[in-house]
Amino acid sequence: MTRILVLYYSSYGHVRALAEAEAEGARSVPGTRVEVRRVPETVPEAVRRTAGYAADDTPVASPADLEAYDGLILGTPTRFGMMAGQMKSFLDQAGGLWARKALVGKVAAVFASTGSQHGGHEATLLTTQIPLQHFGMLIAGMPYTFVGQTTAEGIVGGAPYGAGTIAGADGSLSPTETDLAGARFQGAHVARIAARLAGARLAEAAA
């Protein structure tokens, strides 16, 4: 079985919805086992309640867990054109994996939610890829074979760099069907690539 981890941080539920769609897409590829996890919250519970953060009972991951997977799909909201601090903190704790080169040659992808179309959507996707490349991972975007990203009808998230959604300045928008379809497409895309890479590693080990 090819193992895929969909790992995310979500404040108001937009990224969580995309994470579930990513997982659905990955599971559509035969021979793929998918797990969905979130990174630990760093915001105090009282602040979460005051800010209206969505409750989330998804199990929490630890950096050491990443090594067990063939593919990693990261989801984050945009914070001033970059990933959320919770995701950055999580990745900053994975130095041991970097030192052991434990993630080299594995596939990774990124998806994001942003308040507006020009609020750093693509910047977040691109900058979140940078630490993954430091780990030696191979980056999978969202190719134009997903034609939904070329539509000019309505507000659509995502880019060639990854799936996404536009939440609205007040967070009132929900992921569109096109956004969710893009996430499912990307999840399946990553699962297929991970399966090929894992098969190549097994063949090499057996040679």
N, C-alpha and C positions, 0 to 999 in steps of 0.2 A: 504494500500500500504506500502511495505517496502521501506524505503528511504536510498539510498546509495550516499555518496559524494566521488567523485574522485578528490583529491586535489593534486596539483603538483607545482613544480618549474622547469622551463626549460630554458636553455640559448640558445641552438641552434636547438631546435625542436625535439630532440630524445625522451625526456621524455614526451613531449606533444603528440607525436604519440602513445606512449605506453598508455598514459592516455585515449586517444580516444578508443583504443582497449579494455582497462579495462572496460570502460563505455559500450561499445558494448556488451561485455560478460555479464555484470550485467543486462543489459536491456533484454537479451535473457531469463531471468528467469521470468516467469509470475508473475504479481503482484508487480513488482519492478519499482520504480521511481528513476532515476539516474540524478544527476547533476554533471557537471564538472566545477571546479573552480581552480584558481591559487592563490598562495600566493603573497603578494605585493613584488615588485622589490625594492631592496635597492641600486642597482648600478645606478649611474647617467646616464641620457640619452646619454650624450656625450660619456661616456665610452662605453655604450652599442653599439653605432654606430661604434666606433673605433674598438671594438672587434668583430664586425660582428654578434652580437646577433640577433636572429630571432625575428621579430615583433610578438606580441601575443595579440589578442583582447579578450581573454577569460576573463570573469568577475572575479574580485578579491574577495576572501573570507575574512572574519574576524574570529578571534578565537571564538567569541560568536556563530557563525553559527554552530559549530560542534555539539552542543547539539541536534539539530533538526533531526539528522540522526541516523539510526539504524546501519549503517556500514560506515567505513571510510577506503579509500584506498589512501595511500600516495605515491607520486612519486617524486624522487629527483635525480639529477646528483651526482656523487661522487666527493667529494673534499678532497683529501688526505685520502681516506679510510673512510670518514664520510659523513653525509648529507650536503647539501649546507647550507651556513650561512642563506640564506633567509628562508629556511624551519625551521631551528633551532630558528631563531628569532620569527617566527610565533608561534611555539609551546611554546616558553618561555613566550608568552603573554597570555597563556591559564591557568594561575594559578587559576583564579576564578573558572573555570570548575573543576579543580583538587580539590579545597577546598570544593566545593559542591558535589563532587563525581558524577558529571553529566554524565560521560562517562563510569562509572563502568558497566561491564557486556556486553558492546557492542563489536562488532567484528571489527577488524582492520587488514590491510594488507599493505605491502610495495613493491614497485618496484623501479628499479634504472637503470641508464645508467652510464657506465664507459668507460674511454678511452681505456683501454686494459684489456685482460683477467685476468691479475694479478695486476691490478691497484686498488684493494680494493673493487671489486664488492661485494663479500659476506660480507666483513666487513661493508660496507655501509648498506646492507640489515639488518644485525643483529643489528648494533648500532642504526639504525632508529627505530627499534622495542622497544628499551629500554624506551624512554619517554612514548610510548603508554601503556606499561605495568605499568608505574607509574600512569597513568590515570585509571588503572584498566580494560583496554580493553583486549579482548581475541584475540590472534594473529593467523591469518590464513596464512599459507605459500602457497607454490605451490607443492602439493603432487606429487609423482611419477606416479600417475594415468595420469598426463600429460607426456606422454612418450617422447615428443620432447626434453626434457632437458637431455635425456640420449644419444642423437646422438653424434657421433664423426666426423660427416661430416660437415666441415666448422666451423666458429666461431659462437657460440650460447651463448646468455646471459641467465640470470636467474639461479635459484638454488632452492633447497627445501624451502628456506627462502623467495622467492618471484620472480616475473617475472623480466626480465631485458634485456638489449641490450648492445652491445659493439660498441661504437661510432668510435673507432679508435683514435690514438693520435692527429690527426688533425681534428677530427670530421667529416671525409668524408664518413664514413660508415652510412648506414641507417638500421633501425631495419629490421631483416630478417622476412620472413613469419613465421618461427618457433618462433621468439621472440614475434611477434604480436599474434600468436596463444596461446602462453603461457599467455600473458596478458589477452586475452579474456577468457581463462580457469580460471585464477585467479579471474577475475571479477565475473564470474558466480558462482565460488566456494564461494566467500564472500557473494554474494546475497542470495544463498541458506542457508548459515549458519545464516545470519542476519534474514531471514524470520522465521527460526525455533526459534531463540532466542526471537524475537518480539512476536511470537505466544505464547511462553511459558510465557512471562511476562503478556500478556493479559489474559491468562487462570488463572494465579496466582492472578491477580487483581480482576477477576470475582468470584473467589472461596470464 
